[in-house]
Amino acid sequence: MGIYLAARLLVDRDSCAVFESLSYPPAREAFRSCGATVLNVAQDENGLLPDALEDLCRTHTVRIVYVTPHHQFPTTVMLPADRRMRLLALAEQYGFAIVEDDYDHEFHYLHSPVPPLASLDRNGRVLHIGSLSKVLAPGLRLGYLVAAERVIERCAAEIMLIDRQGNQLTELAVGELMSSGELHRHIRRTLKVYQARRDFVATCITERLAGWGQFDLPAGGIALWLRFVSQVDMPRLVADCAKQGLQITDGQIFSQETTPVRAIRLGFGHLTEAELDAGIRCLAAALKQQVAGAINIDRSNFPDRPR
């Protein structure tokens, strides 16, 4: 709902919204439904490429840039500080707004979470959207939005057309968890659990998918981006896994281009170690069916990151 509110507020039928080449499909659809022309900007192993964004700004009227800088969706990479500062500078230069979707900010394993773009914004260019659904429970659809006062006032008016009452009991209960410190303690506990699951699934992949799959260990979040060798037929892999009771999603859904995306976003937060191990075993069996002998394939056969 926060993303949809941003789209309602910021775009019209003559404006362009820019997304990274691999991005969150429902967000694209939210902006498209409000009349925006959706453009793709190139990314690499560190996320959005500011030079490529500037090239788009020179040739199109860019009204908004949607980013997930903390753990890029779906590739999980973190946007470096220099690119964050360049993005903010480009927003000032070309007059666009930034929608920062910070969907799992709390989950960072190596150090404290990197401050969001909104914390660096001095001119009201950033609209920051966050969620408590991953912190507390997927079924708890409670999020928040941080922006300039005039933007919040407009969003408040818009939301009255969608949801006049909200869920006040849930909001009050979560507010109590915050003020009592219980939410902070809960996050510390979950960090230990998720880090252990991340490390376990990384070990499983290293042991069982060597030569077939490659990944960069994410510094945070509850998923990793698993890339496959170029010989893998992704639709067949999805079908072969389904026959074994394993549901995976073709990475192509994150792209608007026709070039195959031989990768999957592998979520580990909701699974036990036994379930993770079973899933990787199924994935290995499905890969073995179509990539015989891939254990000796040279690493140059992997597609360039982030794909």
Secondary structure by P-SEA (a helix, b strand, c coil): caaaaaaaccccccbbbbbcccccaaaaaaaaaaccbbbbbbbccccccaaaaaaaaacccccbbbbcccccccccccccaaaaaaaaaaaaacbbbbbcccccccccccccccccccccccccccbbbbbcccccccccccccccccaaaaaaaaaaaaaccccccaaaaaaaaaaaaaaaaaaaaaaaaaaaaaaaaaaaaaaaacccccccccccccccbbbbbbcccccaaaaaaaaaaacbbbbcccccccccccccccccccccccaaaaaaaaaaaaaaaaacccccccccccccccccc
